[in-house]
Each structure stands twice: as structure tokens, then as C-alpha cells.
Amino acid sequence: MRVPASERSAGPRPAAVVVVIPAHNEQDRLGDCLDSVLRAAARIETPVRVVVALDSCTDGTALTIPAGVSAVRIEAGNVGAARRAGFDSAAAQGISPARLWYATTDADSRVPPDWLRCQLRDAAVFDVAVGTVEVAWSQRPATIRTDYEKRYRRAMSTPHLHVHGANLGVWGHWYRAVDGFAALPADEDVDLVTRLGRAGARVGWIADNPVLTSDRRDNRVRGGFAGYLDDIERAG
């Protein structure tokens, strides 16, 4: 069910928030991501548990995780499996899924300071909050930026048509109702939102709280956002 973000009303608030960040050899980027997530967590009163899903890491990614942030290790080489492992690890903490809000972002992204505050605002009326991204341009030619932003704006209707694992939130009981993230190497976020919508979840398409993500060339998965930028660059 597609619901514009403007259709908000007061509703329930979760007892806790779980934020999962999948990471595969992200020692140079994860620290900035975690700093931004912890800053966002400090702005809400709801307890927040941050989990990094270390997937097949062979560098020093684990060493960049500060005290107070949990980690789960897998050897899947699969972003969908990594997100799933992170949320599965949080499920064992004894809080009912009906009282948990699950959020996820990416290790090469930085969330805005009000990211979680805005997600809890959206959780009051939506079952799923699907947000947008902005790109921190540094590695791609200016022509790619122009082409990308033209395409992105074209899909910014009401509701917008973007799905990003870098900016996604869902009530725990809805996440469990559709069996969570599938072990897909890419588009695991699109797959989850599609199944949630088909199951009857109220999907909020949120355009006012974008996450800043990288224009990286060293893609960690086949496809994904970096792969999309690669496709634009090849087409140009």
C-alpha cells in the first residue's frame, strides 16, 4: 500500500530501535557511518542498539567498531544475508517485535542528525519508512552527476519511487511477518519493500530525511547503488 509521507497522524512509539549496518571490508568508511548513527541515536529518548554485520571481512573493519556497538560475523558475501543476520541477532534480546523499530543504512553512508527522530515520527503512522539519498560526489565525472540527478528527480513523484537500503525502516512485527531480508546479492531492499507492500503494510515514501551516500567506484556487491552509477557512466 503506497501512502504519501504527508498523510501522518499520531500513533504508537517503539520501546527500542535496532539499527543494522552491513559491512564488507569497510575499514575506511565505517567509522564515519557509525559516528553519524550514534549522533542520531543521541537525539531520541528511545533506546537504540546498533549492530554491524561483518560479512567476510579481511581487513580492519572490526577494529573500527567502538564500545557500545554490537557486531555479528558471517561469511556469506551477500548483503541481504548480512542485513538479515544483523536483525536476527537483535531478535534474541527479549523485546517483542511489535515494540521494535528496525532501521538500516550502509557502511559508506552518513545519516543526518535527525534520522532516527524522523523515522520514529514516520513509525507513528507507517509500517515501513522508505527514504531517499543524496550523493557525496567525489569520484565520478560531473556529467555522471548531472545525468544521475536528472533521473533521480524524474522519479521524485508523490510518492517517490526510490528504495535504498541506506535509508529504510520497518516495524519489527511486519519485518517478521514477511520473513525479513532475503539472501540476495543486490536489490534485497527492493525485494523486502515489495513483499511488505503485497502483505498489506502501509509504506511511507519519505523524501524529507535523505541519507548521504558515496559515489564509490569500488563496489562491494554486483549491482547495487554503485553498480547503478557504473551503468550510467557506461551509457554516457
N, C-alpha and C positions, 0 to 999 in steps of 0.2 A: 504494500500500500504506500503510494507516494504522497507525502504530506509536506507542503511548503513550510519552511522554518518560521514563517510569520504566524503560523497557527499554533501559538504556545499558550499554555494555561498552567496554573499551579498544580502540582502533583506530588508523588512520593519522592523521597530522597533516599539514596542508598546508605547502608550502615558502613560500607567500606568501598574503596576503589582499588582496583588492581590494574596496573599499567605494565604491559609486556612489550619488550623491545627485542626483536630477533637480531642476532649479530654473528656474522661470519668474517673473521679477520678484519675487525673494525677498530684496531687499537688507536688509530689516528683521529677517529671521528666520534667514538662512543662517549668520551668524556664530555664533550660539548653538549651532546644529546642529553646525557644524564643530568648535567647542570641545569639545563632548561626544564626538564621534567620535575626535578626536585624543587626548583623555584616555583613552578606551577602548583606543586603539591603543598607548598608552604602557604599558599593563598587561600586554601579551603580548610574548614574545620573537620571535614570527614577524613578518617584515617586512610592513608594511601600506602599500598605495598607496591614497590617497583621490582619487577623481575626481568633480568636479562637472560634470554635463551641463547646460550653459547652453542652455535652449531658448527661442528667440525673446525674449530679454531686452532690454527697452528702458529699464531703469533702471540703478542702480549695483551690481547683484548681483555682477558680475565683480570689482568693486573690493574686495569683502569677502573674497575668497579669499586666504588667506595663502600665503607661500612654503612650498613642500613639498607643496602640494595641487595636483593637476593639474586642468585644465579642458578640456572639449571643447564646441564650439559647434555647435548645429544650429538649423534654422528649421523645426521640424515642428509646434509647438503640440500635442504629443502625448506624454503621459507614458510610454507604452510604448516609443515610439521613442527617447525621451531615456534611459531606463534601458538600452536596448539599445546605444545609441551609447556610453554610458559603459563598458559591459563590452567592447564591440568594441574600444575604444581600448586597453584593458588587455591584450587578447589578443595585441597586437603586440609584447609585451615579452620574448618568447622563453622563457617558462616553460610547460611542458606543462599543459593544462587539468586533467589528472589530479592535479596537485600544487597547484592553485589553489582557494581557497575564496572564493566570491563572496558578498558581503553588500550589502544595500541598505537605505536608510532615506529619509526625506523631509526636505525643507528646513525644514519647520515643526515638526520633531520634535527631541527630545533623547534620545539613547541613554543608558542607565545606564553607570556606570564599568566594570562587568564585562561589558558587552555582547559584546565580541569574545572575551573569555576563555570565556564561557559558550557562544558559538557554536562555538568550537573544541572544547569539551567535547562538544557535540552532534554535531559533524562526525566524531567518532571512531566513531559508530555509525550515524548517519543520513546519507542522501544530500541531504536537504533539511531545513532547520530553519524551521518556521513559528511565529513568535512572536505575542504579544499586545501590546496597547497599553493605556495609561492616558491619560485626558484631562486636560489642564491647563485646567480650566474658568475662563473669564473673560468670555466674550461671550454665552453662552446663558443663558436663564432657568433657575432651579432646577428647574422642572417638567420641562424637557428632560433635565437631568442625571439626575433620578430615573427617567424613562422609559427613557433610554438604558442606564443601568446595570442596570436590571431585565432588559432584553432581552439585554444582553451576558452577564450571569450565567447566563441561561437557556441560552445556547449554550456554557457552560463545562463541558461534559461531559468524559469521559475517553475519547478525546482531545477537545480543544476544537474548535470548528467555525469559528474565525475565520482569515481570511487578510488580512494587511496588508503592503503594500509598504514600510511604515515599519519592519518588523521581519521580515526574510526573509534566509535564507542558503541556498546550494546549492553543491555541488561543481562545479567548472568543467566536468568532462567530462560530467556529467549535464545541465548547462545547455546545452552544445553539442549533446548528443545529441537534444534536443527543439527545437533551433534558437532557443533563448533567448526573450526577451520579444518578443511580437508588438506591432506598432504600433497599439495600441488606445488610445482616448482615456480609458478608465477600465476597471477590473477586469482590467488586464494582469497583476496579481499572482495573482488567482484563476485566470486562464487558464493561466499558467505552472505553477502548482502542480497544476492538474487534468491537464495534459499530462504532467507528471513522474510523477504517480501512475499514470496509464494506461500509461506506459512501463515501470513496474516499479520506480521509485525508492522507497527507504524514506523515507517522510515522517514526520519527528518533529514532534509538535504540542507546542510548548514554552510552558508557562504561567508559568514562574518567573523570566522575564527581560523584563518589559514595557518598551516604549519609551513615553516621554511625548510625546503629540502634542497639537496645538492644537484648540480648538473654533471655529476661524476661520469667519467669515461670507463673507470674500472668496475664494470658491472658485476655485482655479486650473484646474480641469477640470470638465467636465459630469459629474455623478455623483461618484464617489469618496467619501472619508470625510466631507468637509464636506457633500456632497450628501445623504448618508445622514442627517446631523444635521438638514439642512433638511427632509427628508421627515418626520422625527419631529416637528419643530416645527410643520409644516403640519398633520400629523394630529392634533396636540394642540389 
